Amino acid sequence: MMRPLVRRYKMAIKSIEKYQAWWDSSRNQGYLWFTYYDGERRRTGPVNAESFAIVTDLLRNEKPVYGDHTRAMVTTQSEEVGEEEA
C-alpha cells in the first residue's frame, strides 16, 4: 500500500514589524526580509514579479501584517467586508 504524498512545511506565522524589499532586474526576481515582532530577521527565497508586487503592496498598505518567510507568505488580520482604511 502506497502512502499519499504529503508535504510538510515548518511554518511559523508571526507578526511582521518591518520589511525590506530587494528587486534584481537582471534575474527578474526579488527577495524580502521580514523583521518579526521578536527581532528575528529572515529572508524569503526568490519571488517572481507578480508575487513580489502583491506582497509588497500588502506590507505597505495593511496593518497588522503577519507572515512566514519560508513560504514568502503574508496575511492580514480579519476585517469586515467593505471596511475602509483609516
N, C-alpha and C positions, 0 to 999 in steps of 0.2 A: 504494500500500500504506500503510495507516494504522499508525502506531506505537501500541503499547499505552500507556495512561495510567499513568505511573509517578510516584509522589510521592517526592520526595527530601527527607529531613529532615536538617538539620545537627544531629546528635545526639552529645552527649558525655556519657557516663555517668561520673560522678565520685563520690567518697566525700563524703557529706554529714556535716559535723561538727556543725552547729547548724541550727535551723529556726525560723521564726516563722510562725504561722498567724493569719489575719485573716478573720473572717466578717462579711459585710454582710447583715444580716437584711432590710434594705429592698429589696435586689435578689435575695435568696436565692442568693447566690454567695459564694465565698471566694477568697482568694489565699494562696499560700505563698511564703515567701522561704527559699531554701536558701543556707546558707553552706558552701561546699565546703572541702575539705582545704587548698586553696591560698589561702584567704582571700577568694576571689571570692564575692560575694553577689548572687543573682539572683532575680527574682520570676517566678512562673508566670503564665500567663493566667488568666482566670476559671475556677473549678472549681465544679461543681454540688454539691449537698448530699451525695449518695451517695458521690461520688468524694472529697470533702473528708473525710468520716468515715473512709473506708478508708485514705487516705493518711496522715492524722494518726495513726491507730491504728498503722500500720506505723512511722512516725517515732518514736512514743512508746515502742513495745514491742520493737522489733527493733534489734539492733546486730551488726555494722555495717550501715549502710544506704547505698545508692548511688542516684543519681538524675540526672534530666535536666529542668531547669526549662522547657525549650522545649516539652515534652510533659506536664508535671506528672506525671512518671513516677518511681516509686521501686521498688527491688528489694532483696532481701536476698541474702546470700551463701548458697551451697548448704548445706543442713542435712540431717542424717539424718532419715528418717521417724520420727516419734514422739519426737524429741529434745525434752526439756523445757528451759525457760529456767532459767538459774542464778539 
